[in-house]
Amino acid sequence: MFIKKTKSLCPECFKPVEAEVYDEGGKVWIKKDCPEHGHFNNTYWSDSELYKRVGGFNPSIKSVDNPQVNKDVGCPNNCGICNDHETSTVLGLIDVTNRCNLKCPVCFANAAISKKLYEPSYEEIKQMLKNLRDLKPIATPAIQYAGGEPTVRKDIVDLIKLAKEEGFSHTQIATNGLRLARKEDLAYELADAGLNTVYLQFDGVSEEPYVYNRGKNLLPQKIEAIENCRKANLGVVLVPTIVKGVNDQQIGDIIRFAIKNIDIIHGVNFQPVSFAGRTPADQVEEQRITIPDFINLVGKQTDGQIRLDDFYPPSAVEPISHFIGALDGEEPSAILNCHQHCGIATYIFIDNEKIIPVTEFIDVDRFLEFLNKGAQKIDGGGFGIRKRVLFSATKELPKIIDRDKTPESLEISKMLLKVFKNRSYDSLRDFHKSSLLISCMHFMDPFNFDEDRVKKCVIHYAVPDGRIIPFCTMNSIYRQEIEEEFSVPFKSENIKKKI
């Protein structure tokens, strides 16, 4: 059954091609033809019913007022952001180096292999941060330094300070954790500089996934890095790269590991492997893990404690942003209006070692509907409308929350009211400390590339030439040419000059 027309990429030459998304055999597929390289037909979502349910959470369109490039050719040939993009940047990424202290087979970039050093200077990074903060009407609120391995830079602490100085409310680094494990003081230094989250590569709870994904057993170093973050009170999000037959059977164990360390681990963001390199077409289907596959694995490996209906796309929480924005009388500082098929997530709470998803004791759909109506009432105006809507929240929230199923230690009504009344980062932090975010972001590759998703991407790379490029186009198309343009030969003297 036909679903839609879109544009995709040829996995061989990476040129844009017309594509069709369709439903067949209970799955959603994407098919396309390249004039030079022939026909390609790949799984998009492995469960068409879930695809339809998630499809109901249509995100709003909130384009930037000052795009960096004009749309003068078809998407995605002129990324940067163009005036056809439908979202602003919620999370900005800056690759601060392509150097790394590992040589992972699944990594996007590696200086030692490419023989080129891509390492923007402090001043170049400062300008990229400014470019993200200069977006209108909503400045980018969060930044992640990535790479390569960002901690190999001697000035990484100064770069965190710089991000805070430029006005970012949330800062994080994507790291393999090796330097955090070896250098205990680094976690303290990063925390003091203003780092909020360590986005820690974490592929499993046994040796095997690390040997396959990273080339060696890194589990002891991961544990040590987490312990050092705990000492520094530096929050951690685990980031497993999921590969079928390698660590997909450890999803439940990874969640249980996070639960045991919930005092310092605030979430697990699973990322099915993206076939962004020149992966043979005949190997993609046997290794592909889609979002429905992930949800089914979570259910099986947690003995049904986390179910399919517990998960919502990121766009589902838009009403929270709109409600808080209406209370403040201004544009929300961030709107998660990414495409509804980009990811999935739920919050879980722990009560006497039992996993309790947030949907167990909160009627999420009713809660979101209440927030939508509240925002509309405030926008409509009226005497004392904000106070009246907040007062109604004190009456409505208890009806939406099942007290009998709420974890004993959790005063969820008071916690949510505190978030809405204070509307502060600290209020949200209190909520996150009591919960664990379980999420899955399925980044695209040339095989399942969908222009509709690209236009609604909210995770963007800032690059040295001033452009701001959506994540999946960066890693599917632009990374190589940008690194070549702004790289120097990979030699020790060039590293010293750049640092």
N, C-alpha and C positions, 0 to 999 in steps of 0.2 A: 504494500500500500504506500503510495506516494505521500511524503511528509512535506518536503520543501525543496526548493532550488537554492544553491549557495555557490560559493567559490571555494576551491581547495588548492592544493599544490600537487604537482607531480613529484613523487618520492625520488625520482631519478635526477631530473634537471631542476627541480624546485621552482618551476615556472607556474604561475596561476593558471588554473583550468576550471571550466564549469563542472559542477558536481551536483549530485542528487542524493538527498537523505530519504530513506524509505524504511518501511516496517515489513519484515518478513520472518516467519518462523519464531515469533515472540522476541525477536531482536531488532535493533535499529542499525542500519548499515549506511555507509557512505560510498558511492561509486562515482568514478570519473574516468575520462579518457584523455590521454596525452597524445597529440598527433605524432610525436616521435617515439614515445616509450610504451604506448599501448594502454590497456585497460587495468584499472585497479579497483578492487572491491573489498572494503575493510569494515570490521565491527566498529560502530560508533558507541552504542550502549547495548549491553547484553540483556536488557530487560525493557521491552517496549512499554509495558504498563507503568513502570517506575519513571521512564522517560516522560510519559504523558502527565503523570502526577506532578513531577517537578516542573514541567513546562507551564503549569498554572501560575507559577510565581514570577510573573513577568517583571523585570526590573524597570525602573524609570530611566528616562534619558536625561542626562545632565552633562552636556558637552562643555569643554573649556571655551572661554571667551577669547583666549589668545593662543590659538594653535601655533605650533612651531613651523609647520610646513603647510602649503596649500595642496588640496587634492587636485593634482593635474594629471594623474594617471590612475588606473584602477587599483583598488585595494588588493593585496598589501604591498604594492610596489613603491609606495612613497611614505613609509611610516615615519612619524616623528614629532608629536602627534599631529594628524591632519585635521582639517575642519569637518571631516566626515565621521570622526570618532565620537562615540556616544556616551563616554564616561570620562571623569577626571581621574587623577592618580590617587589611589588610597594608600598604596605602599610603593614607594620609590626604591629601586635597586641601583646600586653602583658597584660595579666590579672594580675593586681597588687594586687588584693584581691578577695575573694569570699564573703566578708562581704558586707552587704547592709543595707540601712536605709528604705528599702521597702521589701515586700514579694510578688512579682508579679507572678501571675499564669503562665505567658508566658515566664518567664526568664529561661536562660540556667543554672544558678548557684545560690545557696543560702546557705550560711554557716549555718544559723540558722536551716535550714531543714536537711542538710546533717550531721550536728553535727561535721563537720571537718572544720578547718581553713586552707585555702590555701592562703598564703600571702608571696610571695618571698621577700627576704631581699633586701635592697638597693644594696648590692654588687652582688647579684644574678641577679637583674634587669640590673645592669651595664654590666654584662657579656652577658646577652641576647641581649642588645642593640649592643654590640660589634659583636656578632654573625651575626646580621642582616647587620651591616655595613661592615662586612668582606666578604660578598658574592661577587663573581667575575663572570663576568667582571663589573657588575653594583651593587654598594652598595645600599641597601634599602634607598630611599630618605625620606620616611614619616613614622611616628610612631603614633599609637593610644594606649593610656592607657585605658583599659577597666576592666571589673570585672563581677560580683559584681559592687559596686559603688566606683570608684577610689578616689573620693573626701573624703571618710571616712578615708583615710590614712593621718596622720599628716604631712608626708613628701612629699605630692603630688607636692607642688611647687618645692621642691628640685629635684624631679624626672623629671620635665619639664626642669629645668636647665641642668640636666644630659644629657637629650636627645639632647639638643642643643650643649653641649660640645662634644658629641660623633659624631656630624656632620649631624644630621637630619635637612633637610631644612624645613620640615613641621611637626608640632606636634599638636595633638588633643587629647581630652579626650571624651569618651562616658559616658555621665552622665544623671541622672534623674533630675539634676538641683536643688535639694532641698537645698544643702549647698550653692550653688550660690545665691539662693533666700534669705536664712537666714543670710548669712554673706557677706555683700556688698563688703568688702575689698578683698574677695577671688578672684573676677574677676580681680581686679587691680593687685594682687600679681601674678596670673597666667599669665596675659598679660606681666607684667614686666619680668617674668621668661622666656618668649619666646613662650608661647602658641599661636598658630595661630587660632585654631578653637575649638569651643564648639559643640560637636556632641550631640545635645539635644533630648532626648526621648520626643516625642510630639505626642500624639495619637488623638488629636481632639480639637475642639473649644467649646465643651460643656462638661458637667459633666460626661455623661454616659460612654464614652469610657474609662475614667480613672478608674471609679468604676469597670468596667469589667476587664480591662487589668492589673490594678495596685492595685485594692482593695480599693481605696479611690479617692475622687475628688482632683486632683492635679493641675487643671488648674490655679488657682490663683498663686501657687508657680512657675509654668512655666512662667507666665507673668512677675513675679517679677525677675526671673532669667534672662530673656531676657532684662529687663530694666537695671539690674546691669551690664550685658555684654555691653549694649549700652553706659553706663557711662564710662566703661573702654576701649571702642572701641575694643572690643573682638568679632570677627566674630562668627556667629552662623549658623549651619546647622540643620534644623529640621529633626527628624528621627521618623516618625510614623510607628508603627507596625500595619499592616492592617489585620483585621479579618473580614471575611464576616458576615454581619448581625450585626456587632458591630460598626465599624467606616468606612466601605467602602463607605457609603453615604456622608462622610465628606471630601473626597479627594479634591473636588473643594473649599470647605470652608478653608481647610488648606492652599491651594495655595493662596487664596485671603488674608488670614492672613499674609502669608509670604510677599506678595506684599505690604501690608500696612506697613510692617516693613523692607522693602528692604534695608534701610540704614544700617542695622546690620545683617539681615538674608540673607545669600548668596546662600542658596539652600535648597531644600527639598528632602531627599532621602527616598522614601517610601519602606518599607520592608514587603511584604506579610508574614504572620506568617509561621514559619517553624515548621513542626511536628517532631521535633528532639527527643521528649520524647516518652513514650510508649502510643501514641495516638491510640485509637481503629480504626482499618482499615475502619470500616463502617462509620466513621465520617469525614474522610479526604476529600472525594470528595465534600461533601456538604459545607465544609469550605474553600476549596482550592481557592486561587486567583492567577492566573498566570499573566505573563507580558501582554499578550493581553487583559485580563480582566481589568487590571489596566489602559491601554491606553484607552479602551472604556469608562471607568468610568471618566477619565480625560476629554475626549471629551464631554460627556453628561453634566458633572457638570461645565464646563466652557463655555457652550452654543456654542460649536464648535470652540472656539477661539484657542484651541490647538488640533491638529488633529493627526491621526495615522502617516501620512507621515512626521510629524515634528520630530519624534523620530528616533534615531540611536543607535546601540550598542556601548559600549565603544571602541571596537576594531576599529571602523570607524575612530577614531582620530589618529591612528598610523601614518599617513602621516605627521601630525604636528610635532610629535617627531622626525621623520626621517629627516624632512626638517631642523629643528632647529639644530639637531645633525650634519647634513652635513655642515651647515653654520659655526658651531663651529669646525668642523674637528675632532670630537670625538664621542664616544658612547653617545646617549641621556641619560640623568640622570634618565629617567623613560619612559617606553613604556607600554601603556595600551593594552597589547596583551592577555587579558583574553579571554576566550571562548565567542563567539559572542552571545550565548544564556544565558549568565549569567545576563545580565542587559540591560537597555534601558535608554536613556536620551535625553533631549533637553534643549536649553537655551531659555528663554523668556525675552523680554524687555517690558517696560511699557511706553506708550505714551498717556498722558491725560486719564489715568485709563484704557486704552485699552491694552489687552495682544497682543503682537506681537512676535510670535516665530521667532527664528533666520532664519528659512527657508523661512520666508515671504519676506525677503529682501536680502538674500545671497543664491546663487545657490550652496548649500553645496557640491553636487556631483562634480561640476565643480571645486570648490575651492580645494577639496581634490585631484582631478586629477592633478591640477596645482602644488600642493605641491609635489606630487609623482614624477612628471616629473622634477621639480626643484631639488629635492634631487638627482635624477639619473644623472642630468647634472653636479652637483657639484662633485658627486662621480667619474664621468668620467674624471674630471680634466680639465685643460686648463688655459691659462693666464687670471688672474683677474676674474675667473669664479664666485666667490661668489658675487662680486660687480655687475657683469652683471646679475646674477639671481635676486638679490635684485632690481636692476633697472627695470627688466622686471616685477617684482611684482608691482611696482608703475604704470605700464601701464595696467597690467592684472586685478588687484583687482577692479578698477572702473567698468570693464566690468562684473565682477561676482556679483557686488553689485547693487541692484536696488535703486537708490537714492530717487526715488519718494515714496517708501514704507519704507524707513529707518526712524526710529524715529527722530524727529527734533533735539533733544538734543544730538544725537549720531553721532560722526564723525568716523564711523566704519573703513574706509580705513586707516585713520591716526592711529587709535588705533591698528589695526592689523600690520601695518608697524612698529609701535613702538615695538610691541612684538617681531617681527622678527629681527629688528635691534639691540635692547638692549638685548633681550633674558634673561631678568632678572625677578626675582620673583615680583618686583614692577610693571613691565609692565603687567604681568598677573593679578596682583591684580587690576589694573585700569580697565581691561576688566570685571573682576568678579563684581566689584562694580556697574557696569552699567547693570548687568544682574542677572537673577535668574536661577539657575540650577534646573530643575525638572527631577528627576531620580527615577529608581526603580531597586533595586537589589533583585533578587529572589534566596535566598540561598537555597541550597538543603537539603533534609532530606532523611531518608531511603526509602521513598515511590517513590521519583522521582530521586534518586541518579544516576548519570551518570559519569562513569569513565573518559570519554572524557573531560568533564567539569573540573573535578578535576585536570587533568594533565595540564590544562591551567589556573589554579587559580593563581591570583596575590596578594591575600590577605591572609597572612600567620601569624599564631601564633608562637612566639618564646616561648619555654618552658625551664624549669630549667635544663633539662638534655642535652641541646645543640641542640635539634632538632628544625626544623622550619616546621610547619605542616599546610597544606592548610585549610582554614576556614571550609569548609563543612565536611571534614573528622574529624577535631577536634571536632566539635559539634555533629556529628553523631556517632563517634566511640571512640575517644581518650580522651575526656574530663574527664570522670569518672576515668579512670585508672591513668591519670596524677595527678589529684587532690588527689586521694587516696595515691599515692606514695609520694607526696611532701606536704602532709597536716599533721597537728597535731590536737589533740582533741580541739574542739571549747569551750575554757574556757577563762575567762577574763584575767587570768595571762599569758596565751599564747599570747593573743593579745598584751599585754604590752611588752612581750619579743620580738615580731616580729617588733614592731614599733620603 
